[in-house]
Amino acid sequence: CDKPLSQRTSPLSTQVFQFLPTTETVLQDFTVWGLSNDSDPVRLGSFSFLLTTPLQTFPVNNPKRTTFDKVRIEILSNWGSPEYTCIYRIRVHGEPMPGSTLPSSEASSQG
């Protein structure tokens, strides 16, 4: 899914929180992409969520401090379910660019 950000942001890390009662449906491998209206998607990293702890943080590869309007999380695998993958919460932490608030129509559609 593509998630609009409230400001153009230079991502620094991705944080994933999962409930782990049934491990088969938990996210395992995923890729984070930065999206901007004026350029091609930028791969910020591919990561593996381990079943060791429910909260894990993954540093992204963004050496140029490129800013993005949206991020895309591409789910590559889970821990065994052939039917679906459960995701509780994914956060992208970064540095907002000053004066880069998106128009209110875009920010309000983030729901």
C-alpha positions as CSV (number, residue, x, y, z in Angstrom):
1,C,0.0,0.0,0.0
2,D,1.1,3.6,-0.6
3,K,0.7,5.8,2.4
4,P,0.7,9.6,2.0
5,L,2.9,11.6,4.5
6,S,1.8,14.9,6.0
7,Q,5.0,16.5,4.8
8,R,7.8,15.7,2.4
9,T,10.1,13.7,4.6
10,S,13.6,12.3,4.4
11,P,13.2,8.8,5.9
12,L,15.7,7.6,8.5
13,S,14.1,4.4,9.8
14,T,11.1,2.1,9.6
15,Q,9.6,0.7,12.7
16,V,7.3,-2.4,12.7
17,F,5.1,-3.5,15.6
18,Q,3.4,-6.8,15.5
19,F,1.2,-8.8,17.8
20,L,2.7,-12.3,17.9
21,P,0.0,-14.7,19.1
22,T,-0.2,-16.6,15.8
23,T,3.2,-16.4,14.1
24,E,2.2,-17.9,10.7
25,T,0.6,-14.6,9.6
26,V,3.3,-12.3,10.9
27,L,5.2,-10.2,8.3
28,Q,8.6,-11.7,7.6
29,D,10.4,-10.1,4.5
30,F,9.5,-6.7,3.2
31,T,10.8,-3.8,1.1
32,V,10.4,-0.1,1.8
33,W,10.1,2.3,-1.1
34,G,10.1,6.2,-1.2
35,L,7.6,7.7,-3.6
36,S,7.5,11.2,-5.1
37,N,5.3,12.6,-7.8
38,D,8.3,13.9,-9.7
39,S,10.6,10.8,-9.8
40,D,10.7,7.0,-10.0
41,P,10.3,4.9,-6.8
42,V,13.5,4.7,-4.6
43,R,14.3,1.5,-2.8
44,L,15.1,2.4,0.8
45,G,15.8,-1.2,1.9
46,S,14.7,-4.7,2.3
47,F,14.3,-6.2,5.7
48,S,13.3,-9.3,7.7
49,F,11.1,-9.1,10.7
50,L,12.2,-11.7,13.3
51,L,10.0,-13.4,15.8
52,T,12.2,-12.4,18.7
53,T,10.4,-9.2,19.8
54,P,7.2,-7.5,18.7
55,L,8.8,-4.0,18.1
56,Q,11.7,-3.8,15.7
57,T,13.4,-0.8,14.0
58,F,15.2,-1.0,10.6
59,P,17.5,1.8,9.4
60,V,16.8,2.8,5.8
61,N,19.3,3.5,3.0
62,N,18.8,7.2,2.2
63,P,22.3,8.7,2.0
64,K,21.3,11.6,-0.1
65,R,18.6,12.6,2.4
66,T,16.0,12.5,-0.5
67,T,12.5,13.5,0.5
68,F,9.3,11.7,-0.4
69,D,5.6,12.4,-0.5
70,K,4.6,8.7,0.2
71,V,6.1,5.4,1.2
72,R,5.3,2.0,-0.1
73,I,5.7,-1.2,2.0
74,E,6.0,-4.2,-0.3
75,I,5.3,-7.5,1.6
76,L,7.4,-10.3,0.3
77,S,6.7,-13.1,2.7
78,N,5.2,-14.0,6.1
79,W,6.0,-16.8,8.6
80,G,3.9,-19.5,6.9
81,S,0.3,-18.5,6.1
82,P,-0.6,-19.1,2.4
83,E,-3.7,-16.9,2.8
84,Y,-2.8,-13.6,4.3
85,T,-0.3,-11.5,6.3
86,C,-1.3,-9.5,9.4
87,I,0.3,-6.1,10.0
88,Y,-0.5,-4.2,13.1
89,R,1.6,-1.0,12.7
90,I,4.4,0.3,10.5
91,R,5.9,3.7,11.1
92,V,8.5,5.6,9.0
93,H,10.6,8.0,11.1
94,G,12.4,10.8,9.3
95,E,13.2,14.5,9.0
96,P,10.4,16.7,7.6
97,M,11.5,19.4,5.2
98,P,10.7,22.9,6.4
99,G,7.8,24.5,4.6
100,S,6.9,21.3,2.8
101,T,3.4,20.6,4.2
102,L,1.3,18.9,1.7
103,P,-2.0,20.5,0.5
104,S,-4.8,20.0,3.1
105,S,-6.8,17.8,0.6
106,E,-3.9,15.2,0.5
107,A,-3.3,15.3,4.3
108,S,-6.9,14.8,5.1
109,S,-7.2,11.8,2.8
110,Q,-4.6,9.9,4.9
111,G,-7.2,8.2,7.1
